[in-house]
Amino acid sequence: MPANDTGDGVDGPRVDDADVERAAEAVGAGDLVVYPTETVYGLGADATDPRAVERVFEAKGRPRDKPLSVAFGDVEAALSLLPATDRAARFARAFLPGPVTVVVARGDALPGELTGGESRVGIRVPDHETARALAAAAGPITATSANRSGAGSVRRVADLDPRVRERAAVVLDGGETPGGESTVVDPERGVIHRAGPLADEIREWLASQP
């Protein structure tokens, strides 16, 4: 497995196009990568590859019945792959990119291993340039926090659990992230599963839109 690439430099952590390309190549090879988002660091793998998805569960020590979300480079990429309803599509276009996870039908393009066999999946378009660039270059990638299951989320590369870091082929160090968790919403069913950023605006949208 390739050595970890932290992106460290004398001017502080930075991620350039070459770093993103290297990470995308690792994802294409079935490996795991760590990447920054507008909330915390994420653990990415090819979301269409059941074996890569399994490696994410193993690295995190995560129960297989706890679904993983999926990150895309832009909203249209997600909507072109997944059978979202009109309401869900309008909601996604209104709130993504942003710290929001939109729950839609999984369809046939993503493996059941991703969601523990559940028919619905959470999609993310992070409000973070590096995360979106990686997802655009690598195709849909897993969007789960880069921590061991049950442990706190990671805002700095230095705080990665060794058991996660050693399994990552590439680590993209974008510096300290803001922290927090995305708001999880099923717009088709009008349900907020986890309230966080933009929750008030989301409630207003759900109440006012057909």
RALIN-V993592 format. One line per field, one symbol per residue. phi: phi as a letter, one per 40 degrees, with the letter a starting at -180 (. if undefined). A space follows every 10 residues. Layout:
BEGIN
phi=???
END
This chain:
BEGIN
phi=.cccbcgcac cgcabbcccc cccccccccg cbbbacbcbb cbbbacccbd ccccccdccc gcdccbcbcb bbcacccccc cbcccccccc ccccbbcicb bbcbccgbcb ccdcbggccb acbbbccadc ccccccccgd bcbbccbcdg cccbbbdccc cdcccccccb bccbgcccgg bccbbbcccg bccacadgdc ccdccccbbc
END
